Amino acid sequence: MARRRILLTGVDTLIGGQTLNQLLAYNVSVRAVVSSQDQGQVHLLRQQYPATRYPWLEIAIVPRNRLSTPGAFDDALRDHPEPFDTVIHVVADHFEEADCLARFVTLQTEYILGLLRSINRLNARVHRVVVVTSLSSFARWMVQPGPGPYNPYRPASHQSSDVDPEYILEASQASDNIVYAATKNWMHGARTRFELVYVAAPSVYGPSIRALGNSSDLQEANRRIWNICSSDSHARVRSPPFGIDFYVDVRDLAIAGIQAAFVPQAGNRRFMITAGVMPTGDTIAQLLVSRFPELAGRVRSDGSTPRRPSSNYPSVVLSDTQIAGPILGLVQYRRVEDTLIDVARQIVELQRRQNWRAVVQS
């Protein structure tokens, strides 16, 4: 039986990295797309996945500043040495020029449609495309609006106490609904040869596939754990994920994305993947101190409060979760304790290395 050939984008993101790591355990050929401007990410990937052990892994580069331009993925999609049959598109948060939420949603839509148009034009063999994304990017823009790259240390016009979790969650879901509706409408009008599976998560926590080089390597909602663990009060200016307290472990989301590519019954469906509600800052802080005693006296809650019960609980974000279990096989998610401890372990190790370097330099 011939190997399935898969194009995977966003490999230099938290979600994409975990997806690649799990995907390579299957009997598949993968071309991994990174958005680095240089060969640094390629070198790191080849260190982690040497060609001698992973001969079926190719690496392609689509520069970050070209991701949203028409035809950006054309070279990566070329049918050499053999055509792709599956594409897993991990949506990257990179729209620095958006000056309003509507513009942000439009750019997100065009980013996804740009790849779908290229697939439809270049690859007749592709029979399924999986889009994997999270609501965090919309929430981040609403809490910290304005053009310019995301900066967790930049003071924002909204303080954490001003964030209405229900509003942020529902507005983020509504924005994602617009993106999904636009892709479905395009699929219908273009009479595509492939199926589309749309997999989304509210917010994403979980360990990176590589050790952290510095705090800027923290992606998605993991910076919240850094803020709680850090002794630097400046690092607590913001506490992502900006009001969204429903979450999923990145490893479970990666499984969902891969299953969406492989399971026939997943075709042309939409899934929302969530493990429930992330605990409050106090609960997280207590868990981390119990597991990492060296953090005692340094850990401080981020001030988050228990989730307020609402009249429409469970929230609108859970509306597409019911079919994830029977179709994608996600009948049990990782425990929140395991997610938090695995993230904190990488953060503690990074802080130990930073302290050691400081001692050596002094």
URTAQUI-V884700 format. One line per field, one symbol per residue. phi: phi as a letter, one per 40 degrees, with the letter a starting at -180 (. if undefined). psi: psi as a letter, one per 40 degrees, with the letter a starting at -180 (. if undefined). Layout:
phi=???
psi=???
//
This chain:
phi=.cccbbcbcgccbdccccccdccccccbbbbcbbbccbccccccccccbccccbccbbbbbbddcbdccdgdcdcccdcbcaccbabbbccccaccccbacccccccccccccdcccccccbbcccbabbbbabcccccccccbchchccbcccdbcbcdccccdccdccccccccccccccccccdcccfccbcbbbbbbcbbbhcccbcccaccccbfcccdcddccccccccbdbbdcfgcbcaacdcccccccccccccdccdfbbbbbachbcccdccccccccccbdccdgbcadcgcbdcccbcbcccdcccbccccccccgccacccccccccccccccccccccccccccccc
psi=hiiihhhhifdeiddddddddddeeigihhhhhieieaedddddddddgidddgeehihihhideedeihededddeifieiiieihhhhhihegeeheiddddddddddddddddddddddgeehehhhhhiieddddddddgiiiiihheehhiehideehhdddddddddddddddddddddddddefieiihhhhiicihiiiieiihdideehibeddddddddiehddeedigiffeheiiihdddddddddddddhdeehfihhhhieahhiidddddddddddgdeehedhhieeiiihhiidfhiideedfededcddeegehiiidddddddddddddddddddddddddd.
//
